Amino acid sequence: MKITIDTADQQALYKLNAKPVASVIPGAELQLLRDVVHYTFLASCSFRGRLFAPEICTDPD
């Protein structure tokens, strides 16, 4: 079982969340993704989303 982790996430730090969980799941393997954040895998933002919640509508460079 692969557990995919976004390492730039400042809301759910993988060392405090996914890493401990993966350590107790037999055969689990962490897959670390660089330069993605907590909201990277959400659907694309609409115009209203970009207007009212821009912080979840952009990814790091």
Secondary structure as UniProt FT lines:
FT   STRAND          2..6
FT   TURN            7..8
FT   TURN            14..17
FT   HELIX           18..23
FT   TURN            26..27
FT   STRAND          29..33
FT   TURN            34..35
FT   TURN            38..41
FT   HELIX           47..52
FT   HELIX           54..56
//
